[in-house]
Amino acid sequence: MSNHFITICLALLVPFSENPDPEGYRRKGIYAKNNAKFDSALYYYQEALDGFLAINDSVGIGKVYNNIGTVWYYLTNYDKCLEYYNLSDRIFRQLNDEIGIANVNIGLGNYYLESEQNPELSLEKFKESLEVYKSHGNIRMEMITLNNLGNVYSIELNKLKKNNLLDKQKALKHYKRALTIAKSLPDSFQLGGISMNIATTFDEISTDSSDLYYNKSLKIYEALENSFKIGMVHMNRGFSLLKAEDWNASIVQNRKAQKLGFQVNSWDIIAGSSINLATAFDELNLADSALKYHKIHTIYHDSLYNEDKQQIIENLKISYETEKKDQQLKLNEATILIKTTENRTLMLILFIVAGCAIVVILFNQKRLKDQKILRRKDQELRERETVLREKDQELHQQQVDQMVRDQELKSINAMLEGEEKERKRIAEDLHDRVGSMLSAMKLQTDTSDTKLTSLLDETVDEVRRISHNLETKVLNKFGLIAALEDLADKIKGSEKINFELQYLDLTERLENKVEINAYRIVQELISNALKHSRATEIVTQVNRIEDQLIITVEDDGVGFNSLKVKESSSGMGLRNVMSRAHELNGHFNVDSGKGQGTMITVEFPI
């Protein structure tokens, strides 16, 4: 019995398919792809492909192959990408489907641009598609094609060192035509992408226009709750601010991007935002923070990125049974060829002649195949249940750990509050009781004894100074900045030292305990510098960056061996500062060397 005849029988048996809604699965795959969930997208596309093959829907099969090619494009597996685009193109050309061919050309245009670095061929494919969409009145695909043409002029030609201001203007022309169409369609996802493309193009032309379109794109993706795209907006905006040398604003945007990158497990966002943050902190001379983000970038860009990405691709190749899809492709091509050369009447006659024996054989083969699929799915379900149980246990342990950390934090806060109350009580006792007793002693002392009288005066003044330092009334009443400026005024009164106080984003008062700890840390570090450094200049910085308070005290003094200090934690002053930083879940760093001055940095969350 010929293979040709068996293929006809298989074509007539497709109504027994188990997949009733392949188009629904295809749309789920598109949604997953738009949210960068490429493993889920391939799963849904495979389900859709099975369904379309089962009902011999050639158009549906061609669409799914095109969709799968796009996923492999995003995963940068360009060999698989081109393979599926060619399969889709072959089907649509057999059907003489102009729209289908144009859709494939969109993917091929991106492939030639990214993989083969051939913008001319890419432009040719996009322009061919644009003419088809216009002739058929398909404005949505016309919008997507215009956006891709803008990408060629704005982004990709720039990568090839062929871009100039004229290309930017061409890009904006295509983007704005696409934007006009997008506004008339209920397609917020495309509207957000086009707006972001316009923003990145405006980066080198008009900062105000760039900010306007970044904000539009951000609002759209926030409404869609698309964390991946929100992260991309923040990262691109952060890079734009980096080029404008607005370091602090760039840090804010890139930290938001990195947080979302970890949430959606996007290596591109994590690596891109990390190198932006490292550059910004380098420019701000915050070496520790810059080093931290350089390390993150190295890990995700050079190591885990390539290794994990390749591993996912290999796993997906196995999980979606590439051998099975190749066999289904052969069956599908044979079916399409038969449908274009023979009619249903001939198929039915041949099927009847074959007899019930073929039906029984094929039915049994299908039953055995279905049983195998059910066993495989049952095994996958059991494995998923095991993974869920392990995740539940891990989540429970994390909750327990968080409770312990919260309790420790409460204990530390209580200790700090008690310490400050004790300072205040001692200050009041020194001022009210000891000070009063010394004043009384002075009245009872023989005024002719000038040495004793002078000594009592000095003692009274010293008690008052100690009381003032302990109580920090300026801090309690007017806040951290007022207290630091008061401290600076006292130091500037000396002609022996040049003192400078700098601070950033501290217009609003912080929590009382935060202000007290910050003031004590600054007070202790300045005191150490005055006592030991023999410096002629001291610069103190207190900066608030989002949810972090960063204190830096730098002098041009004699310096010391910072490694020995970190190892031994010698010196009461530095031990107090290190203890406060540790209690506040912060970081303490000393950068010094003999004859090179000293810079001490304390960073903790607020």
C-alpha positions in Angstrom: 0.0 0.0 0.0 1.5 3.4 -1.0 2.5 6.2 1.3 0.4 8.4 -0.8 -2.7 6.4 0.1 -1.9 6.3 3.8 -1.5 10.1 3.9 -5.0 10.5 2.4 -6.4 8.2 5.1 -4.7 10.2 7.8 -6.1 13.4 6.4 -9.6 12.1 6.7 -9.1 10.9 10.3 -8.3 14.4 11.6 -11.8 15.1 13.1 -10.8 12.9 16.0 -8.2 15.5 17.2 -8.0 16.1 20.9 -7.2 19.9 20.5 -10.5 21.8 20.0 -9.2 25.4 20.0 -5.7 25.7 18.3 -6.3 29.5 17.6 -6.9 30.1 21.3 -3.5 28.4 22.2 -1.8 30.5 19.5 -3.1 33.7 21.0 -1.9 32.6 24.5 1.5 32.0 22.9 1.5 35.6 21.5 0.6 37.0 24.9 3.4 35.0 26.6 5.9 36.1 23.9 4.9 39.8 24.5 5.7 39.3 28.2 9.1 37.7 27.5 7.9 34.3 28.8 9.4 32.4 25.8 9.2 28.9 27.3 5.5 29.3 27.9 5.1 30.8 24.4 6.7 27.7 22.8 4.5 25.4 24.8 1.3 27.2 23.6 2.5 27.3 20.0 3.2 23.6 20.1 -0.3 22.9 21.3 -1.7 25.2 18.6 0.4 23.4 16.0 -0.9 20.0 17.1 -4.5 21.3 16.7 -4.0 22.9 13.3 -2.3 19.7 12.0 -5.2 17.7 13.3 -7.7 19.6 11.3 -5.5 20.2 8.3 -5.7 24.0 8.7 -2.8 25.1 6.4 -3.2 28.8 7.2 -3.1 28.1 10.9 0.0 25.9 10.5 1.8 28.6 8.5 0.9 31.2 11.2 2.3 29.0 14.0 5.5 28.3 12.2 5.9 32.1 11.8 5.2 32.6 15.5 7.7 29.9 16.5 10.4 31.5 14.3 9.8 34.8 16.1 10.4 33.2 19.5 13.7 31.7 18.3 14.6 35.1 17.0 14.2 36.6 20.5 16.2 33.7 22.0 19.0 34.6 19.4 18.9 31.0 17.9 19.0 32.3 14.4 19.4 28.9 12.7 16.1 27.7 14.2 14.5 31.1 13.5 15.3 30.9 9.8 14.2 27.3 9.6 10.7 28.1 10.8 10.3 31.3 8.8 11.2 29.2 5.7 8.6 26.6 6.6 6.0 29.2 7.0 7.0 31.0 3.8 6.8 27.7 1.8 3.2 27.0 3.0 1.9 30.5 2.3 3.5 30.6 -1.2 1.8 27.2 -2.0 -1.5 28.8 -0.9 -0.7 32.0 -2.8 -1.5 33.9 0.5 -0.1 37.5 0.1 -0.8 38.5 3.7 0.8 35.3 5.0 3.9 35.9 2.9 4.0 39.6 4.1 3.9 38.4 7.7 6.8 36.1 7.2 8.8 38.9 5.5 8.5 41.0 8.7 10.3 38.2 10.6 12.8 37.7 7.8 13.5 41.5 7.7 14.4 41.4 11.4 16.5 38.2 10.9 18.6 39.7 8.0 19.1 42.9 10.1 20.2 41.2 13.4 21.8 38.0 12.2 23.4 38.8 8.8 23.9 42.6 9.4 22.2 43.3 6.1 20.0 46.4 6.5 19.5 46.8 2.7 17.9 43.3 2.4 15.9 44.0 5.6 14.5 47.3 4.2 13.5 45.4 1.0 11.5 42.8 3.0 9.8 45.5 5.1 8.9 47.6 2.1 7.4 44.6 0.2 5.3 43.8 3.3 4.2 47.5 3.6 2.8 47.5 0.0 0.8 44.3 0.6 -0.7 45.6 3.8 -1.7 48.9 2.2 -3.3 47.1 -0.8 -5.3 44.9 1.6 -6.2 47.7 4.0 -4.5 45.9 6.9 -3.7 48.9 9.0 -2.5 47.0 12.1 0.2 45.2 10.2 1.0 48.5 8.3 1.6 50.0 11.7 4.0 47.2 12.8 5.9 47.4 9.5 6.3 51.2 9.8 7.7 50.7 13.3 10.2 48.1 12.0 11.3 50.5 9.2 11.9 53.1 11.9 14.0 50.6 13.8 16.3 50.1 10.8 17.0 53.8 10.5 17.2 54.7 14.2 18.8 51.7 15.9 20.3 49.1 13.6 22.0 51.4 11.1 23.6 53.1 14.1 25.0 49.7 15.1 26.6 49.4 11.7 28.2 52.9 12.0 26.0 54.2 9.1 23.6 56.4 11.0 23.4 60.2 10.9 20.9 62.9 11.6 19.1 62.3 8.3 18.6 58.7 9.4 17.1 59.9 12.7 14.6 62.1 10.9 13.7 59.2 8.6 13.2 57.0 11.7 11.0 59.6 13.4 8.9 59.9 10.2 8.1 56.2 10.1 7.6 56.0 13.9 5.1 58.9 13.9 3.2 57.4 11.0 3.0 54.1 13.0 2.0 56.1 16.2 -0.9 57.8 14.3 -2.3 54.4 13.3 -1.7 52.9 16.8 -3.8 55.6 18.4 -6.8 54.6 16.2 -6.4 50.9 17.2 -7.2 49.2 20.6 -3.5 47.9 20.7 -1.9 49.5 23.8 1.1 47.1 23.6 2.2 48.3 20.2 1.5 51.9 21.2 3.9 51.6 24.1 6.6 50.1 22.0 6.4 52.8 19.3 6.5 55.5 22.0 9.6 54.0 23.5 11.3 53.8 20.1 10.5 57.5 19.5 11.9 58.3 22.9 15.3 56.5 22.3 15.5 58.3 18.9 14.9 61.7 20.4 17.7 61.0 23.0 20.3 62.7 20.8 18.0 65.4 19.4 15.7 66.7 22.0 15.7 65.8 25.7 12.3 67.3 26.4 10.7 65.2 23.6 12.5 62.2 24.8 11.1 62.5 28.4 7.6 63.1 27.0 7.6 59.8 25.0 9.3 57.8 27.8 6.5 58.9 30.1 3.8 57.9 27.5 5.4 54.5 27.1 5.7 53.9 30.8 2.1 54.8 31.5 0.9 52.3 28.8 3.0 49.4 30.1 2.0 50.1 33.7 -1.6 49.9 32.7 -0.9 46.6 31.0 1.1 45.4 34.1 3.9 44.3 31.7 6.9 44.3 34.1 9.4 43.3 31.3 8.5 46.3 29.2 8.4 48.7 32.2 11.9 47.5 33.1 13.1 48.2 29.5 11.7 51.8 29.6 13.5 52.5 32.9 16.7 51.0 31.6 16.6 53.0 28.3 15.7 56.2 30.2 18.5 55.6 32.7 21.0 55.2 29.8 19.7 58.5 28.3 20.3 60.3 31.6 23.7 58.7 31.8 24.7 60.3 28.5 23.3 63.6 29.8 25.6 63.2 32.9 22.7 63.4 35.3 24.2 60.7 37.5 21.7 60.6 40.4 18.6 60.6 38.1 20.2 57.8 36.1 20.8 55.8 39.3 17.1 56.1 40.2 15.9 54.8 36.8 18.4 52.0 36.5 17.7 50.7 40.0 14.0 50.5 39.1 15.0 48.6 35.9 17.2 46.2 37.7 14.5 45.4 40.3 12.1 44.5 37.5 14.8 42.6 35.7 15.2 40.3 38.7 11.4 39.9 39.0 10.9 38.7 35.3 14.4 37.0 35.2 15.5 39.1 32.2 19.3 38.9 31.8 19.3 41.8 29.3 17.7 44.2 31.8 19.9 43.0 34.8 23.1 43.3 32.8 22.2 46.6 31.1 21.0 48.4 34.2 24.0 47.1 36.2 26.6 48.5 33.8 24.7 51.8 33.8 24.7 51.9 37.6 28.4 51.1 37.8 29.2 54.0 35.4 27.1 56.5 37.4 28.6 55.5 40.7 32.1 55.7 39.2 31.3 59.3 38.1 30.1 60.1 41.7 33.4 58.6 43.1 31.4 56.0 45.1 33.9 53.2 44.4 32.2 50.5 46.6 28.8 50.9 44.9 30.4 51.0 41.4 32.4 47.8 42.1 29.2 46.0 43.3 27.3 46.8 40.1 30.3 45.9 37.9 30.3 42.5 39.6 26.6 42.0 38.9 27.0 43.0 35.3 29.9 40.6 34.9 27.9 37.7 36.4 24.8 38.2 34.3 26.4 39.3 31.1 29.5 37.2 30.8 28.7 34.0 32.8 25.1 33.1 33.7 23.7 35.0 30.7 25.2 32.9 27.9 25.3 29.6 29.9 21.7 29.7 31.2 20.3 31.1 27.9 21.9 28.2 26.0 20.6 25.7 28.5 17.0 27.0 28.2 17.3 26.7 24.4 18.5 23.1 24.7 15.8 22.2 27.2 13.1 23.7 24.9 14.4 21.7 22.0 13.8 18.5 24.0 10.5 19.5 25.6 8.8 20.4 22.4 9.9 17.3 20.5 11.5 18.6 17.4 11.6 15.1 15.9 7.8 14.9 16.2 7.4 18.3 14.6 9.5 17.3 11.7 7.4 14.2 11.1 4.2 16.3 11.3 5.7 18.8 8.8 6.2 16.1 6.3 2.6 14.9 6.8 1.3 18.5 6.5 3.2 19.2 3.2 1.8 16.0 1.7 -1.7 16.9 2.7 -1.4 20.4 1.3 -0.1 19.0 -2.0 -3.0 16.5 -2.2 -5.6 19.2 -1.4 -4.3 21.3 -4.4 -4.3 18.4 -6.9 -7.2 16.1 -5.9 -10.7 16.6 -4.7 -12.6 15.2 -1.7 -14.6 12.8 -3.8 -11.4 10.9 -4.9 -10.2 10.8 -1.3 -13.5 9.3 0.0 -13.5 6.6 -2.8 -9.9 5.5 -2.1 -10.7 5.4 1.7 -13.7 3.1 1.2 -11.6 0.8 -1.1 -8.9 0.5 1.6 -11.5 -1.0 3.9 -11.9 -1.2 7.6 -8.6 -2.9 8.1 -6.7 0.4 7.6 -9.1 2.2 9.9 -8.5 -0.3 12.7 -4.8 -0.2 12.3 -4.6 3.6 12.3 -7.1 3.8 15.2 -5.0 1.4 17.3 -1.8 3.4 16.5 -3.5 6.6 17.6 -4.8 4.9 20.8 -1.3 3.8 21.7 0.1 7.2 20.9 -2.6 8.9 23.1 -1.8 6.5 25.9 1.9 7.4 25.7 1.1 11.1 25.7 -1.2 10.7 28.7 1.6 8.8 30.6 4.0 11.6 29.8 1.7 14.3 30.9 0.9 12.5 34.1 4.6 12.2 34.8 5.0 15.9 34.1 2.1 16.7 36.5 3.7 14.7 39.3 7.0 16.5 38.8 5.3 19.9 38.8 3.6 19.0 42.1 7.0 18.0 43.6 8.4 21.4 42.5 5.5 23.3 44.0 5.9 21.5 47.4 9.5 22.4 47.4 8.7 26.0 46.6 6.1 26.1 49.4 8.7 24.8 51.9 11.2 27.4 50.7 8.7 30.2 51.0 7.9 29.1 54.6 11.5 29.2 55.5 11.9 32.6 54.0 9.0 33.8 56.1 10.5 32.4 59.3 13.9 34.1 58.5 12.1 37.4 57.9 10.4 37.1 61.3 13.7 36.6 62.9 15.2 39.6 61.1 12.2 41.7 62.1 12.6 40.7 65.8 16.4 41.5 65.7 15.6 44.9 64.1 13.1 45.7 66.9 15.7 44.8 69.5 18.3 47.1 67.9 15.8 49.9 67.7 14.9 49.5 71.3 18.6 49.5 72.3 19.2 52.7 70.3 16.2 54.4 71.7 17.3 53.5 75.3 20.8 54.7 74.6 19.5 58.1 73.4 17.3 58.4 76.4 20.2 57.6 78.7 22.3 60.3 76.9 19.5 62.8 77.5 19.2 61.9 81.2 22.9 62.2 81.7 23.0 65.5 79.9 20.2 66.9 82.1 21.9 65.7 85.2 25.2 67.3 84.2 23.6 70.5 83.3 21.0 70.8 86.2 22.7 69.0 89.1 26.4 69.0 88.6 26.3 72.5 86.9 24.3 73.9 89.8 26.6 72.4 92.4 29.7 73.8 90.7 28.0 77.2 90.5 27.2 77.0 94.2 30.9 76.0 94.9 32.0 79.1 93.0 29.9 81.4 95.2 31.4 79.8 98.4 34.9 80.1 97.1 37.3 82.9 98.1 37.3 85.3 95.1 40.9 86.2 95.9 42.1 82.8 94.8 42.1 83.5 91.1 43.5 80.1 90.1 40.7 78.2 91.8 38.1 80.6 90.5 39.4 80.2 86.9 39.5 76.4 87.3 35.8 76.3 88.5 34.8 78.5 85.5 36.5 76.1 83.1 34.9 73.1 84.8 31.4 74.7 84.5 32.0 75.4 80.8 33.3 71.9 80.2 30.2 70.4 81.9 27.9 72.5 79.7 29.8 71.4 76.5 29.5 67.8 77.5 25.8 68.2 78.3 25.2 70.0 74.9 27.0 67.2 73.0 25.0 64.5 74.7 21.6 66.1 74.3 21.8 67.5 70.7 18.8 69.9 71.2 19.3 71.3 67.7 19.0 67.8 66.2 15.8 67.1 68.1 14.2 70.5 67.4 15.3 71.3 63.8 16.5 68.1 62.3 19.7 66.5 60.9 20.8 69.2 58.5 20.4 72.0 61.1 22.5 69.9 63.6 25.2 69.2 61.0 25.4 72.8 60.0 25.6 73.8 63.7 28.5 71.3 64.0 30.1 72.7 60.9 29.9 76.3 62.2 31.8 75.3 65.3 34.5 73.6 63.3 34.8 76.4 60.9 35.5 78.8 63.8 39.0 77.3 64.0 41.5 78.8 61.6 43.6 75.6 61.6 41.1 73.5 59.5 39.2 74.0 56.3 35.8 72.2 56.7 33.2 71.7 54.1 29.7 70.1 54.5 27.7 68.8 51.5 24.3 67.1 51.4 21.8 66.0 48.8 18.0 65.3 48.8 17.5 65.9 52.5 14.9 68.6 52.3 12.5 66.5 54.5 13.1 65.2 58.0 13.9 61.6 58.5 12.8 59.3 61.3 14.2 60.5 64.7 16.3 57.3 65.2 17.8 57.7 61.7 18.7 61.3 62.3 20.3 60.5 65.7 22.4 57.6 64.3 23.5 59.7 61.3 24.5 62.6 63.5 26.4 60.4 65.9 28.2 58.7 63.0 29.2 62.0 61.4 30.2 63.5 64.8 32.4 60.4 65.6 34.1 60.4 62.2 34.8 64.2 62.3 36.1 63.8 65.9 38.5 61.1 64.8 39.8 63.2 61.9 40.4 66.2 64.1 42.2 64.2 66.7 44.4 61.9 64.6 44.6 62.9 61.0 46.6 66.2 61.2 44.5 67.2 58.2 44.2 70.8 56.8 40.9 70.0 55.0 37.9 67.8 55.9 34.9 67.3 53.5 31.7 65.7 54.8 28.9 64.4 52.5 25.5 63.2 53.6 23.4 62.1 50.6 20.0 60.4 50.3 19.7 58.2 47.2 16.2 56.7 47.1 16.0 54.4 50.2 19.7 54.7 51.1 21.6 57.2 53.3 25.3 57.5 52.3 27.7 59.3 54.7 31.3 60.1 53.5 34.0 61.9 55.6 37.2 62.6 53.7 40.4 64.3 54.9 43.9 65.1 53.5 45.7 64.0 56.6 48.5 61.5 57.3 46.3 58.4 56.7 46.9 54.9 58.1 46.8 51.2 57.2 43.1 50.6 56.5 43.6 46.8 56.2 44.8 46.6 59.8 41.9 48.7 61.0 39.4 46.4 59.2 41.1 43.3 60.7 41.5 44.6 64.2 38.7 47.1 64.5 41.0 49.1 66.8 40.0 52.5 68.2 36.9 53.2 70.2 35.6 55.8 67.7 35.7 53.6 64.7 34.3 50.6 66.7 31.3 52.8 67.6 30.8 53.7 64.0 31.2 50.1 62.8 28.8 48.9 65.5 26.1 51.5 64.5 26.5 50.6 60.8 26.1 46.9 61.6 23.0 47.4 63.8 21.4 49.4 61.0 22.1 46.6 58.4 24.6 49.0 56.7 28.1 48.9 55.2 31.2 50.5 56.6 34.3 51.0 54.4 37.7 52.6 55.0 39.9 53.8 52.1 43.2 55.1 53.4 47.0 54.7 53.2 49.9 56.3 55.0 50.4 59.8 53.6 47.4 59.5 51.3 44.6 60.9 53.5 41.5 59.0 54.6 37.9 58.4 53.2 35.4 56.6 55.3 32.0 55.7 53.9 28.9 54.4 55.8 25.8 53.4 53.9 22.6 52.1 55.4 18.9 51.8 54.4 16.3 54.3 55.6 
